Amino acid sequence: METTDRIPMTLPRLAEMKLNAEPAVMVTAYDYPSAEVAEAAGVDLVLVGDTAAMTVLGHSSTTPVSVDEMLVLAKAVRRGLRTPLLVGDLPFGSYELSNEQAIATAMRFVKEASCDVVKLERGGASVERARAVVDAGIPVMGHVGLTPQTATALGGFRTQGRTADSAVRIAAEAHALQAAGCFAIVFEAVPAAISEVLVPTLSIPVIGIGAGPATDGQVLVWHDLLGIYGGHTPKFVKRYAELRGEMIEAVGEYTREVRERAFPGPEHSYSIDPEELETFRRYLEHDARSPESSFGGDWSATEI
Ligand code: KIV
């Protein structure tokens, strides 16, 4: 469907997609050109994820990114989107302290960056935070399984739900988030077989990343999907392009051409009327440097 024909994604439409077993497509994005590409490609949801801390800001985990940094990115993404639902990711430390803190941060994402909805991580205390934000009128997406903001407490970046106990915890968290009013949940790094049995027990859409094909939708991190990120690539990532290699090749070619004076060519240069050029040449050769010139031969006095 042409992007001009598409109608903006809504929460009822997303719920209907689950009922119709239509997979929802989510990607992360962190800037205007990426948002424009996501719009043109016809994705359903765009997440301004706190993975920006790693993919865009160069940190080694997601925890350092601040609300102000996330808002700069979310505003840029908003400018490039028309139809996908825009999800703002509440960064670590911006919602855990109290319901008031969670509501205030969520409101900034909606008021300042025009996000449609927000996402927060974990069960536990986050369930109460999710309920408070939903009660304040802002839809919330949950996130269970591997929750990168608290990966250290989980023993590192590792698959969750590989034991019955761990799977029970994921199920309990997912159901608690659903009961708190979340409109959807991300399952990250969860065995495919756990998704297969757990997803049908939930009435809200589950968007998976490393959670197998049985979820109601999929999300991939922009830089992973396009092969832009040079760091570690988790097993669940499929790279649909190798742009990093192409980018290095392109910038390398530019570097060579500048050094060899092969760029810019005539096709990249502006022209001037030959008579004007000749007048200018004469000026340079005689007038400007002569002591009688109004500039007295002093270039620094030339008005520009
Ligand atoms: O921040 C992020 O990009 C995410 C996705 C991995 C779901 O939370």
Residues whose N, C-alpha, C, O or C-beta is under 5 A from the ligand:
A	BS01	KIV	T28 G49 D50 T51 D89 V186 V219
